Amino acid sequence: MPSIRFHLDISPELYLSYYQGAVRSVIATGRDGRRVQFPADRLRPFVTHDGVRGEFELEFDVNHKFVALRRV
């Protein structure tokens, strides 16, 4: 499956706006320069007291629909 790797560094305060629904999508720039946009609720499994930080890989299908997100 196609995928894109990117780094996120979202503070707890900023993630609160995602959680409260004020922000619905996350836009990130991949290591290869491509931009990706996905629903903010996909980050919930990765939220800690420090927010959301780390290297991630998003998989998508041939129609560019979300398949999976995982920390790498």
Legacy VTK file of the C-alpha trace (Angstrom):
# vtk DataFile Version 3.0
C-alpha trace
ASCII
DATASET POLYDATA
POINTS 72 float
0.000 0.000 0.000
1.174 3.540 -0.617
2.319 5.425 2.475
3.872 8.659 3.664
6.146 9.246 6.672
6.101 12.472 8.658
7.002 13.929 12.036
4.429 15.447 14.399
5.049 17.704 17.378
1.629 18.772 18.665
1.522 20.301 22.148
-1.158 19.233 24.639
-2.745 22.692 24.350
-2.942 22.507 20.569
-4.274 18.954 20.643
-7.087 20.177 22.901
-8.427 22.210 19.953
-8.457 19.008 17.875
-10.162 17.098 20.678
-12.822 19.770 21.177
-13.617 19.745 17.467
-12.400 23.258 16.719
-9.893 21.708 14.310
-11.003 18.664 12.341
-7.983 17.839 10.181
-4.258 17.502 10.583
-2.009 18.602 7.741
1.568 17.366 7.755
4.486 17.443 5.361
6.094 14.114 4.647
9.817 13.440 4.689
9.669 13.412 0.887
7.937 16.824 0.670
4.421 15.543 -0.022
1.611 16.992 2.072
-0.984 14.816 3.728
-4.286 15.684 5.394
-6.235 13.325 7.631
-8.954 13.471 10.331
-7.611 14.653 13.690
-9.477 11.910 15.544
-7.036 9.373 14.041
-4.433 10.692 16.501
-6.341 9.721 19.653
-4.443 6.444 20.222
-1.161 8.404 20.215
-2.011 11.220 22.645
0.059 11.458 25.842
0.447 14.112 28.525
3.084 15.645 26.229
0.665 15.875 23.285
1.413 13.978 20.091
5.066 13.672 19.195
7.031 11.319 17.017
7.514 9.835 13.589
4.394 8.421 11.935
3.479 6.533 8.795
0.096 6.916 7.173
-1.057 4.237 4.750
-3.661 4.977 2.113
-5.248 3.080 -0.750
-4.959 3.775 -4.486
-7.885 6.217 -4.170
-5.988 8.158 -1.466
-8.377 6.999 1.270
-7.107 6.447 4.809
-6.105 2.857 5.672
-3.923 3.059 8.799
-1.745 5.319 10.926
1.085 4.014 13.056
4.025 5.380 15.007
7.373 4.249 13.585
LINES 1 73
72 0 1 2 3 4 5 6 7 8 9 10 11 12 13 14 15 16 17 18 19 20 21 22 23 24 25 26 27 28 29 30 31 32 33 34 35 36 37 38 39 40 41 42 43 44 45 46 47 48 49 50 51 52 53 54 55 56 57 58 59 60 61 62 63 64 65 66 67 68 69 70 71
